[in-house]
């Protein structure tokens, strides 16, 4: 099923999605938060922009869909195997049951931060504090004004859902060159002095959701910009070998998630010499090849590349033109999490 989902198209849903479903517009504070653009969200009251995922700003299932005629979307794969379940949005109870007793670690940049926020919001029925990152079209201004979650701020977050003992963590990482030792960094979450309320009973995650790439193109300050395909492939292979190359050890499962980019963005992207889509398509090709070669070489069953054209195409009415670069929040981020959950829950 995971492979068949790669190709497909966004379609409007025929009826309102469940409020407890990924992809539901009811998880968002209104049309601008759900479909953009960010400049439209700037017109909303500050308190609403501070905590847009709070229960008082989201709506019961179908209210936006019916009253405001706000469309909702499903990802329709081009082909599905008849012996597999139909690919659809996952609902919260199913996700919690699947993730029971698991530690899911997000490792990456703001694309990962947005995805982490989406899963926390989904499992926790909302986010009520302004210091926690968002995953709608407030994401960038919210980072600057409220949550300040960046690599420079040493953003390491942890959330525990005690009912099913699910732990989610996030480490903000930009490039291979600036990344800390993964084992050491993730091991800190088990330290009761640093995270006294987490009470982790394991030293390593069960699953790591990983994305990396946009900052490798960033050519400003201490970031040198793109150093060439061969150098990037070598860095990525080194990362895999250092953390998953010893096949005699038990490692966390690794899901490498394809990066996103705004196809409506014109010109070069975020201090780089190429377009957002061009840069991320190139990273996609390299990552896909490196993962395939790594799996063949090591016979590893713990590393997988998860991708789909939902990160490339846009739902009807989705607006990111010239206002976002590598970021596709809200419904596209929900779909990235949805596909990852299918990969996790199929194990």
PEJOSUL-V338630 format. One record per pair of residues at least 12 apart in sequence whose C-alpha atoms are under 6 Angstrom apart, sorted by the first residue. I is the first residue (numbers start at 1). J is the second residue. If there is no record, write none. Layout:
((I:J) (I:J))
//
This chain:
((4:79) (4:80) (5:77) (6:308) (6:309) (7:77) (7:78) (7:309) (8:76) (8:77) (8:78) (9:75) (9:76) (10:74) (10:75) (10:315) (11:73) (11:74) (12:72) (12:73) (13:72) (13:73) (13:74) (16:62) (16:65) (18:61) (19:61) (20:91) (20:92) (21:90) (21:91) (22:89) (22:334) (23:331) (23:334) (26:58) (26:59) (26:61) (27:58) (28:58) (29:52) (29:57) (29:58) (33:136) (33:137) (34:330) (35:318) (36:137) (36:319) (37:319) (37:320) (38:137) (50:130) (51:130) (53:126) (53:127) (54:126) (54:127) (54:128) (98:345) (100:164) (100:166) (101:165) (101:166) (102:166) (102:206) (103:167) (103:168) (103:205) (103:206) (104:168) (104:205) (104:207) (104:208) (105:168) (105:169) (105:170) (105:208) (106:169) (106:170) (106:208) (106:209) (107:170) (107:171) (107:210) (108:172) (108:173) (108:210) (108:211) (108:212) (109:172) (109:173) (109:174) (114:135) (115:333) (117:133) (117:134) (117:135) (118:135) (130:146) (131:146) (131:147) (132:147) (133:147) (135:329) (135:330) (136:329) (136:330) (151:172) (151:173) (155:172) (156:170) (156:171) (157:169) (157:170) (174:215) (175:216) (187:203) (190:203) (205:252) (206:252) (207:252) (207:253) (207:254) (208:254) (209:255) (210:256) (210:257) (211:256) (211:257) (217:272) (218:271) (218:272) (219:271) (219:272) (253:302) (254:302) (254:303) (255:304) (255:305) (256:305) (256:306) (257:306) (258:307) (260:311) (260:326) (260:327) (261:276) (261:277) (261:325) (261:326) (261:327) (262:325) (262:326) (264:321) (265:321) (265:322))
//
